[in-house]
């Protein structure tokens, strides 16, 4: 089956009701499928989402490949699984979003007359239904960054605890090819943060390379995360990795308050750009942000709407396991 072509054509893409080996498939919303294995093995339920932003195509391609393997019988699901393709309209338009950033609509605020609002509601309902049946799930939300990065593949980990990142999460991230992880709280209105906040999921937003056109990557570019996802789905041991991700902690958020907001960075500044202590990072009218020692910036984006985050400032975390 050519799932990607079906997703690009309409909301009516279908998977078989039963997979080779006996797992059942239930459609919870357009392009959202719950897979229940015939005989579940020990292993945590898994949610894998991609395409929350329509221009982040590499994760969509990775997830389509996994779904195709499930349907062909080349991958046997042994844990409860939820497969989510996010902003279908934006994906078809090759745009980040149509009206509103879908990944900012999971914080409880209502958005009227937005193309993305009904989709956010449908995804929330699907997650709630899956997690009610399958507590203690892991949610991996696959994205791509809009700019270059010192670390090509990195993750954001929304967590209730302020403690260090332990050995098991680091092992999972390393197996997925994640080079750096940012520890943050669960208050953000993002998809993964809601799963952590509402359902206690071990949740991560993965940033896999840069945004690109469909089919524009190198074959095997994200082989590590593909292998790790397949191992999780099959309840197999994770592939070993000789490296561990660098761990950072969010120190501050830059919230754009008005159209007067300015960022003192070149337009092509990469994620994980550092500053001299005391350097002016951004200003918004009379408010200014100056760099603290050791701070770096990720997701600098002065073009966001007022009220939204225009960047994260981070510092190296000295408490996590090494």
C-alpha positions as CSV (number, residue, x, y, z in Angstrom):
1,X,0.0,0.0,0.0
2,X,1.1,3.6,-0.6
3,X,-0.1,5.1,2.6
4,X,1.6,8.5,2.0
5,X,-0.2,8.9,-1.3
6,X,-3.5,8.0,0.4
7,X,-2.9,10.5,3.2
8,X,-2.1,13.2,0.7
9,X,-5.3,12.4,-1.3
10,X,-8.0,12.5,1.4
11,X,-8.9,11.8,5.0
12,X,-10.3,8.4,4.0
13,X,-7.0,6.4,4.2
14,X,-7.7,3.0,5.6
15,X,-5.7,0.2,7.2
16,X,-6.7,-3.4,7.3
17,X,-9.0,-4.3,10.2
18,X,-6.7,-7.2,11.0
19,X,-2.9,-7.5,10.4
20,X,-0.9,-10.6,9.6
21,X,-0.5,-12.4,12.9
22,X,-3.9,-11.4,14.2
23,X,-3.4,-7.9,15.6
24,X,-6.6,-5.8,15.2
25,X,-6.7,-2.2,14.0
26,X,-9.3,0.4,15.0
27,X,-9.6,3.8,13.4
28,X,-10.1,6.5,16.1
29,X,-10.0,9.5,13.8
30,X,-8.8,10.2,10.3
31,X,-5.2,8.9,10.0
32,X,-5.2,7.8,13.7
33,X,-5.1,4.0,14.3
34,X,-5.0,1.9,17.4
35,X,-3.3,-1.4,17.0
36,X,-4.0,-4.2,19.5
37,X,-1.8,-7.3,19.4
38,X,-3.4,-10.7,19.4
39,X,-1.1,-11.7,22.3
40,X,0.6,-8.8,24.0
41,X,4.1,-9.2,25.3
42,X,5.6,-7.4,28.3
43,X,6.4,-3.8,27.2
44,X,4.9,-0.4,27.5
45,X,2.2,0.8,25.2
46,X,3.5,3.2,22.6
47,X,2.1,6.3,20.9
48,X,4.0,7.4,17.7
49,X,2.9,10.7,16.1
50,X,4.3,12.6,13.1
51,X,3.2,15.5,10.9
52,X,1.9,17.8,13.6
53,X,3.5,20.4,11.4
54,X,2.9,19.9,7.7
55,X,6.4,20.8,6.5
56,X,8.1,18.2,8.7
57,X,8.0,15.5,6.2
58,X,10.9,13.1,7.2
59,X,9.1,11.9,10.3
60,X,5.9,11.2,8.2
61,X,8.0,9.1,5.8
62,X,9.5,7.2,8.7
63,X,6.1,6.5,10.2
64,X,4.6,5.5,6.8
65,X,7.4,3.0,6.4
66,X,6.6,1.4,9.8
67,X,2.9,1.3,9.0
68,X,3.6,-0.4,5.7
69,X,5.8,-3.0,7.5
70,X,3.0,-3.7,9.9
71,X,0.4,-4.1,7.1
72,X,2.8,-6.4,5.1
73,X,3.5,-8.6,8.1
74,X,7.2,-7.6,8.1
75,X,6.8,-6.1,11.6
76,X,4.7,-7.9,14.3
77,X,3.2,-5.6,16.9
78,X,3.5,-7.1,20.4
79,X,2.4,-4.1,22.4
80,X,-0.6,-1.8,22.2
81,X,0.2,0.9,19.7
82,X,-1.3,4.2,18.6
83,X,-0.3,5.6,15.2
84,X,-1.0,9.3,14.6
85,X,-0.6,11.5,11.5
86,X,-1.2,15.0,12.6
87,X,-2.0,18.1,10.5
88,X,-3.2,16.5,7.3
89,X,-4.4,19.7,5.6
90,X,-1.0,21.4,6.2
91,X,0.8,18.3,5.0
92,X,-1.1,18.4,1.7
93,X,-0.4,22.1,1.4
94,X,3.3,21.6,2.3
95,X,2.9,24.3,5.0
96,X,3.8,24.3,8.7
97,X,0.1,25.0,9.5
98,X,-2.9,26.6,7.9
99,X,-4.3,29.0,10.5
100,X,-2.6,28.2,13.8
101,X,0.3,26.1,15.0
102,X,-1.3,22.8,15.9
103,X,1.5,22.1,18.4
104,X,0.3,25.0,20.5
105,X,-3.3,23.9,20.8
106,X,-2.9,21.2,23.5
107,X,-2.9,23.5,26.5
108,X,-6.6,23.8,27.0
109,X,-7.2,27.2,25.3
110,X,-9.9,27.3,22.7
111,X,-9.2,28.8,19.2
112,X,-12.2,29.9,17.2
113,X,-12.4,29.8,13.4
114,X,-9.1,27.9,13.2
115,X,-8.6,25.1,10.7
116,X,-6.4,23.3,13.3
117,X,-8.8,23.5,16.3
118,X,-11.0,20.5,15.2
119,X,-7.9,18.4,14.5
120,X,-6.5,19.2,17.9
121,X,-9.8,18.1,19.5
122,X,-9.8,14.9,17.5
123,X,-6.2,14.1,18.5
124,X,-6.9,14.8,22.1
125,X,-9.9,12.5,22.1
126,X,-7.9,9.7,20.5
127,X,-5.0,10.0,23.0
128,X,-7.5,10.1,25.9
129,X,-9.2,7.0,24.7
130,X,-6.0,5.1,24.1
131,X,-4.4,6.1,27.4
132,X,-7.6,5.1,29.3
133,X,-7.1,1.6,28.0
134,X,-3.3,1.6,28.1
135,X,-1.9,3.5,31.1
136,X,1.8,4.3,31.4
137,X,2.3,4.7,27.7
138,X,5.4,6.2,26.0
139,X,4.6,9.0,23.5
140,X,7.2,9.8,20.8
141,X,6.1,12.8,18.8
142,X,8.3,13.1,15.7
143,X,9.2,16.5,14.3
144,X,11.9,18.3,12.3
145,X,13.5,21.6,13.1
146,X,13.0,24.7,10.9
147,X,16.8,25.6,11.1
148,X,20.2,24.0,11.3
149,X,21.3,22.6,14.6
150,X,24.5,21.8,16.4
151,X,22.9,18.4,17.1
152,X,21.1,17.1,14.1
153,X,18.7,15.0,16.1
154,X,17.6,16.2,19.5
155,X,14.6,15.8,21.9
156,X,12.5,17.8,24.3
157,X,11.4,15.9,27.4
158,X,8.4,17.3,29.3
159,X,8.6,16.0,32.8
160,X,6.7,16.4,36.1
161,X,9.9,15.8,38.0
162,X,12.8,18.2,38.2
163,X,15.2,15.4,39.0
164,X,17.9,14.1,36.7
165,X,17.3,12.1,33.5
166,X,18.0,8.5,34.5
167,X,19.7,5.6,32.7
168,X,16.6,4.0,31.0
169,X,15.4,7.2,29.3
170,X,19.0,8.0,28.2
171,X,19.2,4.4,26.8
172,X,16.0,4.9,24.8
173,X,17.1,8.3,23.4
174,X,20.5,7.0,22.5
175,X,19.0,4.0,20.7
176,X,16.9,6.5,18.7
177,X,20.0,8.4,17.6
178,X,19.2,11.4,19.8
179,X,22.3,13.5,20.4
180,X,20.9,16.0,22.9
181,X,17.8,16.2,25.1
182,X,16.2,19.3,26.8
183,X,14.5,18.8,30.1
184,X,11.4,21.0,30.5
185,X,8.2,21.1,32.5
186,X,4.8,19.9,31.4
187,X,2.9,23.2,31.2
188,X,3.7,23.8,27.5
189,X,0.7,23.6,25.1
190,X,2.5,20.9,23.0
191,X,1.2,17.5,22.0
192,X,3.9,15.6,24.0
193,X,3.6,17.9,27.0
194,X,-0.1,17.2,27.2
195,X,0.5,13.4,27.2
196,X,2.9,13.8,30.1
197,X,0.7,16.3,32.0
198,X,-2.6,14.6,31.6
199,X,-1.7,10.9,31.4
200,X,1.7,10.6,33.0
201,X,3.2,9.4,29.8
202,X,7.0,9.2,29.3
203,X,6.8,11.7,26.4
204,X,9.3,13.2,24.1
205,X,9.3,15.6,21.1
206,X,11.9,14.4,18.7
207,X,13.5,16.9,16.3
208,X,14.9,14.9,13.4
209,X,16.9,17.0,11.0
210,X,15.5,20.0,9.2
211,X,12.2,20.6,7.4
212,X,12.3,19.5,3.8
213,X,10.1,18.6,0.8
214,X,8.7,15.1,0.7
215,X,11.3,12.6,-0.5
216,X,14.1,15.1,-0.1
217,X,16.3,13.3,2.3
218,X,19.0,10.7,2.1
219,X,18.1,7.0,2.3
220,X,18.6,5.7,5.8
221,X,19.0,9.3,7.2
222,X,17.0,8.4,10.3
223,X,17.8,4.7,10.4
224,X,18.5,4.8,14.2
225,X,15.0,6.0,15.2
226,X,13.4,3.7,12.6
227,X,15.2,0.7,14.1
228,X,14.4,1.7,17.7
229,X,10.7,2.2,16.9
230,X,10.5,-1.2,15.3
231,X,12.2,-2.8,18.3
232,X,9.8,-1.1,20.7
233,X,6.8,-2.2,18.6
234,X,8.1,-5.8,18.5
235,X,9.0,-5.8,22.2
236,X,12.6,-6.5,21.2
237,X,15.7,-5.2,23.0
238,X,16.7,-1.8,21.9
239,X,19.6,-1.5,19.5
240,X,22.8,-0.7,21.4
241,X,24.4,2.7,21.2
242,X,28.0,3.7,22.2
243,X,27.0,7.3,22.9
244,X,24.7,9.0,25.3
245,X,22.8,12.3,24.6
246,X,24.0,15.5,26.0
247,X,21.5,16.7,28.6
248,X,20.3,20.3,29.0
249,X,17.7,22.0,31.1
250,X,15.4,24.9,30.0
251,X,16.4,28.0,32.0
252,X,14.0,30.6,30.5
253,X,11.5,31.1,27.8
254,X,11.4,34.1,25.4
255,X,7.7,35.0,25.1
256,X,6.9,37.5,22.4
257,X,4.5,40.1,23.8
258,X,4.1,42.5,20.9
259,X,5.1,43.1,17.3
260,X,7.9,45.2,18.6
261,X,9.8,42.0,19.6
262,X,13.3,41.8,18.1
263,X,15.9,39.0,18.4
264,X,19.6,39.9,18.2
265,X,20.5,36.9,16.2
266,X,21.2,36.4,12.5
267,X,18.3,34.8,10.6
268,X,20.3,31.6,10.0
269,X,21.5,31.2,13.6
270,X,21.5,27.5,14.5
271,X,19.8,25.7,17.4
272,X,22.2,25.5,20.4
273,X,23.9,28.8,19.5
274,X,25.6,30.2,22.6
275,X,26.2,33.8,23.9
276,X,28.8,35.7,25.8
277,X,27.6,36.3,29.3
278,X,25.5,39.5,29.4
279,X,24.9,39.7,25.7
280,X,21.6,41.1,24.6
281,X,19.5,38.2,23.2
282,X,16.2,39.9,22.5
283,X,14.0,42.9,23.4
284,X,10.3,43.7,23.3
285,X,9.7,47.3,24.0
286,X,11.3,48.1,27.4
287,X,11.9,44.4,28.2
288,X,15.3,42.9,27.4
289,X,16.7,39.5,27.8
290,X,20.5,39.2,28.5
291,X,22.4,36.0,28.4
292,X,23.3,34.2,31.7
293,X,26.6,32.4,31.8
294,X,26.5,29.2,29.7
295,X,23.1,29.8,28.1
296,X,22.3,28.5,24.6
297,X,19.2,29.1,22.5
298,X,17.0,26.6,20.7
299,X,13.9,27.3,18.5
300,X,14.6,31.0,18.0
301,X,11.6,32.3,16.0
302,X,10.8,36.0,16.2
303,X,8.0,35.5,13.6
304,X,5.6,33.8,16.0
305,X,2.3,35.5,17.0
306,X,2.4,37.7,20.1
307,X,1.8,35.6,23.2
308,X,3.7,32.6,21.9
309,X,7.2,31.3,22.6
310,X,9.9,32.9,20.5
311,X,12.8,30.8,21.8
312,X,14.0,28.6,24.6
313,X,17.2,29.4,26.6
314,X,18.9,26.3,28.0
315,X,21.9,25.4,30.1
316,X,23.8,22.1,30.5
317,X,22.3,19.8,33.1
318,X,24.9,18.7,35.7
319,X,22.6,16.3,37.6
320,X,21.7,13.6,35.0
321,X,23.5,10.3,34.9
322,X,26.6,10.0,32.8
